[in-house]
Each structure stands twice: as structure tokens, then as C-alpha cells.
Amino acid sequence: MPAHTMKLRRFLQSSLATAALALAGCATSGTPNVLVSNRSSANPGPAGPGHSVATAGSSVYELRIYSFNSGKKDDLLNRFRNHTLRLFKKHHIESVGYWLPLDPADQRLHFLLRYPSREAREASWKAFMADPDWQAAYKASEAAGPILAKGPEVSFLQTTAFSPKVKTGDLTHGGVFELRTYTTPPGWLSHIDARFRDHTIALFAKHGMVNGGYFHRMADQPGADSTLQYLLMHKSKEAAAASFGAFGKDPAWTAARKASEEKAGGSLTIQGGVKSVFLVPTDFSPTK
């Protein structure tokens, strides 16, 4: 075989091999719509029936609840208003919303933060806690005594696959928020997810309730396989009562509830497993 023919054959073989490798790489590369589990790297493994999935790169939310000592509400709010929010922003901690209970006897501050990932959260909080400005603000605010009655309640969350987008801004126009927490029997979270996805959310909207974010606790959190938390928005607490009254009487809800409980084999929440708190935004909350 002539030498130039041998060279041409080797060239074509090399080119075809390169093209095959490139195509293989395209076929195995990740796509933006791949679904991944809500599990953290500390808790790998296949999803059980109580776990749902979220899109790759889902934001991580942190719900923090601060119980403050009597007479210390203004000290706490001033610390957030004058220092904490600014320093959160400096350290890439995104503030979503800050709320106080509608009931003045309930002395707690609820707030929701957002991060790109748990790793980003840890880095941001480490920098925040080490910031001399934060240390000085904390010390000054506690000079007359501790503000918090106990340590904060902290939960790490991700939005469910059926959650509306979590928005900020003036969402209620003077109305109220309602944070609802449902606890299912262990491993039954997928049942209540299906009912909300296929029925409840649409029926809430039908009866005048505005759906906010719907959240699961991340897999390394207590109650991860049995807790659904979500935010609703109402014109008032009285409007919420009227909406839920109409919702509860709706034949579509009655049928959906009956079918979902028959499929699961019982009630989708444990006894006492539905908690509700009505909230009003602080003056500095990004979400009102």
C-alpha cells in the first residue's frame, strides 16, 4: 500500500476516535434538569418513600426562630435593623423575610434566609460570626442582659418540587402570613406531598388563599421524612378563617382527602400534627 494511503487511513482512524470520544462526553454530561435528592453529603443513599426530589442546584433555606426575653423585643429588632441585615448582606447571607407573630404574647422572631448551598452557608456564617462589627454589635446589644430566652430553633429546608417560586417584595399589601407545619407518620411525607401537589394548592387558591413557598427539611434534619412546612398569605386572620371554612366544605377537597387517606391507610397527619402561626412582617423585612 502506498505510504500516502497509509497516512490518510491513520488520520481518518484518529479523527473518528476523537469524534467518538466527544460524542460520548456529550452523552454523559449533566443537564440542568437532572433531578437529585434533597439529601446532604453527610447522608447519602437512595431516596426512601418519605423523601422527595429537587432540581440540581436548588437553593438552601434556613428557618430561624428566636425566642426573646420579656422587654427585649426592641433590642432584638434594633440589632437586626441597624447591624445584622447589613452584615448578612456583606457575608452573602440572603434575607428572605422577617416576621413577628400576630399574637403579641408570642415572643418569637421568625426569619428565613437563603443560600446557594449548605457549604456556602457554613462559609458565610463562619465569616459573619468572626466579623469584628458583628461581635461589637452583639456585645453592645447584650450589655443590659441577654436578649434571647434560649438558643435559636434552626431548620435547613429546600423547596418541594411543587412549590411556587419563593418571592420577596410587597406580597400581602397589609395582610398577614401564615406558617403552617404538618407532621405525618414516619415515611408518609410522599402521600401528603401528592395531595398538595394534585389538589390542595389549587383549592387554596380557589378559596382566596395565596400560596407561598412549600418546604421539606433537608435529609440530615430532624423530621426530614415527616415534615411539610409552607407559607400562605391572607388579607387578614378573619379572611383566613373564612377561606378555610369554605375550603373545608368544598366537595373537591372532601373527595381528595378521602381518596388520599384510603390510599395511605389512614390520616396523613399525626394527632396534633397541624400547627399554624399567623405572622406580620417587621419594618425591615424584604418580604411584606
C-alpha positions as CSV (number, residue, x, y, z in Angstrom):
1,M,0.0,0.0,0.0
2,P,1.4,3.4,-0.9
3,A,2.8,5.4,2.0
4,H,0.4,8.4,1.4
5,T,-2.6,6.0,1.6
6,M,-1.4,4.6,4.9
7,K,-1.0,8.1,6.3
8,L,-4.6,9.0,5.2
9,R,-6.0,5.9,6.8
10,R,-4.3,6.6,10.1
11,F,-5.6,10.2,10.0
12,L,-9.2,9.1,9.4
13,Q,-9.0,6.5,12.2
14,S,-7.7,9.1,14.6
15,S,-10.3,11.6,13.7
16,L,-13.1,9.1,14.1
17,A,-11.8,8.1,17.5
18,T,-11.7,11.7,18.6
19,A,-15.2,12.3,17.4
20,A,-16.5,9.2,19.2
21,L,-14.9,10.4,22.5
22,A,-16.5,13.9,22.1
23,L,-19.9,12.4,21.5
24,A,-19.6,10.1,24.5
25,G,-18.7,13.1,26.6
26,C,-21.8,15.0,25.4
27,A,-24.0,12.0,26.1
28,T,-22.8,11.6,29.7
29,S,-22.5,15.2,30.7
30,G,-25.1,16.6,33.3
31,T,-28.1,18.6,32.2
32,P,-29.8,21.4,34.1
33,N,-33.0,19.3,34.5
34,V,-31.5,16.3,36.2
35,L,-33.3,15.6,39.5
36,V,-31.3,15.0,42.6
37,S,-32.2,14.0,46.1
38,N,-32.6,16.5,48.9
39,R,-30.0,14.6,50.8
40,S,-26.8,16.2,52.1
41,S,-23.4,14.8,51.5
42,A,-23.4,13.6,55.1
43,N,-26.4,11.4,54.4
44,P,-26.1,9.8,51.0
45,G,-28.1,6.9,49.7
46,P,-31.3,6.2,47.7
47,A,-34.4,8.2,48.5
48,G,-37.0,6.4,50.6
49,P,-40.7,6.8,50.2
50,G,-40.7,9.8,52.6
51,H,-38.3,11.8,50.5
52,S,-39.0,14.0,47.5
53,V,-36.5,15.3,45.0
54,A,-35.5,18.8,43.9
55,T,-33.8,20.2,40.9
56,A,-30.0,20.2,40.9
57,G,-28.6,23.3,42.4
58,S,-31.7,24.1,44.5
59,S,-31.3,26.9,47.0
60,V,-31.0,26.0,50.7
61,Y,-33.2,27.9,53.1
62,E,-32.7,28.3,56.8
63,L,-35.6,29.0,59.1
64,R,-34.5,30.5,62.3
65,I,-36.9,31.2,65.3
66,Y,-35.6,33.4,68.1
67,S,-37.5,33.4,71.5
68,F,-36.7,36.7,73.2
69,N,-36.9,37.7,76.8
70,S,-39.7,39.9,78.0
71,G,-38.9,43.5,77.3
72,K,-36.2,42.6,74.8
73,K,-38.1,42.8,71.5
74,D,-37.0,46.3,70.6
75,D,-33.3,45.4,71.5
76,L,-33.5,42.4,69.2
77,L,-35.2,44.2,66.3
78,N,-32.8,47.2,66.6
79,R,-29.9,44.8,66.4
80,F,-31.3,43.3,63.2
81,R,-32.4,46.7,61.8
82,N,-29.1,48.5,62.5
83,H,-26.5,45.8,62.2
84,T,-27.4,42.2,61.4
85,L,-29.1,42.7,58.0
86,R,-26.2,44.8,56.7
87,L,-23.7,42.2,57.9
88,F,-25.7,39.3,56.5
89,K,-25.5,41.0,53.1
90,K,-21.8,41.6,53.5
91,H,-21.2,37.9,54.1
92,H,-23.6,36.7,51.2
93,I,-26.4,35.6,53.5
94,E,-29.6,36.5,51.7
95,S,-32.5,37.7,53.8
96,V,-35.9,36.5,52.5
97,G,-38.3,37.6,55.3
98,Y,-38.6,38.6,59.0
99,W,-41.8,38.2,60.9
100,L,-43.3,38.6,64.3
101,P,-46.4,36.6,65.5
102,L,-49.7,38.4,65.2
103,D,-50.3,37.4,68.8
104,P,-48.3,39.9,70.9
105,A,-48.0,37.3,73.7
106,D,-46.0,35.1,71.4
107,Q,-42.4,36.5,71.9
108,R,-40.6,35.0,68.9
109,L,-39.0,36.3,65.8
110,H,-39.2,34.1,62.7
111,F,-36.9,34.7,59.8
112,L,-36.0,32.9,56.6
113,L,-32.5,33.0,54.9
114,R,-31.4,31.7,51.6
115,Y,-28.0,30.3,50.3
116,P,-26.7,28.6,47.1
117,S,-25.7,25.5,49.2
118,R,-25.0,24.2,52.7
119,E,-21.3,24.7,52.1
120,A,-21.9,28.3,51.2
121,R,-24.0,28.7,54.3
122,E,-21.2,27.4,56.6
123,A,-18.6,29.7,55.0
124,S,-20.9,32.7,55.3
125,W,-21.8,32.1,58.9
126,K,-18.2,31.5,59.9
127,A,-17.2,34.8,58.3
128,F,-20.2,36.6,59.9
129,M,-19.5,35.3,63.4
130,A,-15.9,36.3,63.2
131,D,-16.6,39.8,61.9
132,P,-15.5,42.4,64.5
133,D,-18.5,44.6,63.6
134,W,-20.9,41.8,64.5
135,Q,-19.0,41.0,67.7
136,A,-19.2,44.6,68.8
137,A,-22.9,45.0,67.9
138,Y,-23.7,41.8,69.7
139,K,-21.8,42.8,72.8
140,A,-23.4,46.3,72.9
141,S,-26.9,44.9,72.5
142,E,-26.4,42.4,75.3
143,A,-25.0,45.0,77.8
144,A,-28.2,45.1,79.8
145,G,-28.8,41.4,79.8
146,P,-29.3,38.6,77.3
147,I,-31.9,39.2,74.6
148,L,-32.7,35.6,73.8
149,A,-34.5,33.3,76.3
150,K,-33.0,30.2,74.8
151,G,-30.9,29.1,71.8
152,P,-32.4,29.6,68.4
153,E,-34.6,26.9,66.7
154,V,-32.9,26.2,63.3
155,S,-34.1,24.1,60.4
156,F,-32.5,23.7,57.0
157,L,-35.0,23.4,54.2
158,Q,-35.4,23.1,50.4
159,T,-38.5,23.9,48.4
160,T,-40.6,20.9,47.3
161,A,-40.9,20.0,43.6
162,F,-44.4,21.5,43.6
163,S,-43.6,24.7,45.4
164,P,-44.3,28.1,43.8
165,K,-41.3,30.3,43.5
166,V,-40.3,31.9,46.8
167,K,-40.7,35.6,46.1
168,T,-39.8,38.8,48.0
169,G,-41.4,42.2,48.0
170,D,-44.8,43.5,49.0
171,L,-46.9,40.3,48.7
172,T,-49.8,40.9,51.1
173,H,-50.4,44.6,50.8
174,G,-51.1,44.9,54.5
175,G,-52.3,41.3,55.0
176,V,-50.9,38.5,57.1
177,F,-48.7,35.5,56.6
178,E,-49.5,32.1,58.0
179,L,-46.7,29.5,58.6
180,R,-48.2,26.0,58.7
181,T,-46.3,22.9,59.8
182,Y,-47.7,19.4,59.1
183,T,-46.2,16.3,60.7
184,T,-47.0,12.9,59.0
185,P,-46.5,9.4,60.3
186,P,-42.8,8.5,59.6
187,G,-42.3,7.9,55.9
188,W,-45.6,9.2,54.8
189,L,-44.4,12.5,53.5
190,S,-44.9,11.5,49.9
191,H,-48.6,10.9,50.5
192,I,-49.3,14.4,51.7
193,D,-47.0,15.8,49.0
194,A,-49.2,14.1,46.4
195,R,-52.3,15.5,47.9
196,F,-50.9,19.1,48.0
197,R,-49.5,18.8,44.5
198,D,-52.6,17.4,42.9
199,H,-55.4,19.0,44.9
200,T,-54.7,21.2,47.9
201,I,-52.7,24.0,46.3
202,A,-55.3,24.7,43.6
203,L,-58.1,24.5,46.1
204,F,-56.4,27.0,48.4
205,A,-56.1,29.4,45.5
206,K,-59.8,28.8,44.6
207,H,-60.8,29.9,48.1
208,G,-58.8,33.1,48.2
209,M,-55.5,31.9,49.8
210,V,-52.2,32.9,48.2
211,N,-49.6,30.1,48.2
212,G,-46.1,31.0,49.2
213,G,-43.2,28.6,49.5
214,Y,-43.6,24.9,50.4
215,F,-40.6,23.3,52.1
216,H,-39.2,20.0,53.2
217,R,-36.5,19.7,55.8
218,M,-33.2,18.5,54.4
219,A,-32.3,14.9,54.9
220,D,-30.0,15.4,57.9
221,Q,-32.6,17.4,59.8
222,P,-35.0,16.0,62.5
223,G,-38.4,15.2,61.0
224,A,-37.0,15.1,57.4
225,D,-39.3,12.2,56.4
226,S,-42.4,13.6,58.1
227,T,-42.5,17.4,57.9
228,L,-44.0,19.7,55.4
229,Q,-43.9,23.5,56.1
230,Y,-45.4,26.2,54.0
231,L,-46.4,29.8,53.9
232,L,-49.9,31.2,53.0
233,M,-50.9,34.8,52.6
234,H,-54.3,36.2,53.6
235,K,-55.9,39.6,53.7
236,S,-56.4,39.1,57.4
237,K,-56.7,36.4,60.1
238,E,-60.5,36.7,59.7
239,A,-60.2,36.2,55.9
240,A,-58.1,33.1,56.6
241,A,-60.8,31.7,58.8
242,A,-63.4,32.3,56.1
243,S,-61.2,30.8,53.4
244,F,-60.5,27.7,55.4
245,G,-64.2,27.3,56.2
246,A,-65.1,27.3,52.5
247,F,-62.2,25.1,51.7
248,G,-63.2,22.5,54.3
249,K,-66.7,22.3,52.8
250,D,-65.6,22.0,49.2
251,P,-66.7,18.6,47.8
252,A,-63.5,18.5,45.7
253,W,-61.5,18.7,49.0
254,T,-63.6,16.1,50.7
255,A,-63.1,13.7,47.8
256,A,-59.4,14.3,47.7
257,R,-58.9,13.9,51.4
258,K,-60.9,10.6,51.4
259,A,-59.1,9.2,48.4
260,S,-55.6,10.1,49.8
261,E,-56.4,8.6,53.2
262,E,-57.8,5.4,51.7
263,K,-54.6,5.0,49.6
264,A,-52.3,5.6,52.5
265,G,-54.3,3.6,55.0
266,G,-55.1,6.4,57.5
267,S,-54.8,10.1,58.3
268,L,-51.9,11.8,56.6
269,T,-51.0,13.7,59.7
270,I,-50.4,12.5,63.3
271,Q,-52.7,13.6,66.1
272,G,-51.9,17.3,66.8
273,G,-49.7,17.3,63.7
274,V,-51.1,20.5,62.1
275,K,-49.6,23.7,63.6
276,S,-50.3,27.3,62.5
277,V,-48.9,30.7,63.4
278,F,-50.0,34.0,62.0
279,L,-47.2,36.4,61.3
280,V,-46.7,40.0,60.4
281,P,-43.6,41.3,58.7
282,T,-41.1,43.6,60.5
283,D,-40.5,47.0,59.0
284,F,-37.1,45.8,57.7
285,S,-38.4,42.5,56.2
286,P,-37.6,42.2,52.4
287,T,-40.9,40.3,52.2
288,K,-44.1,42.1,53.3
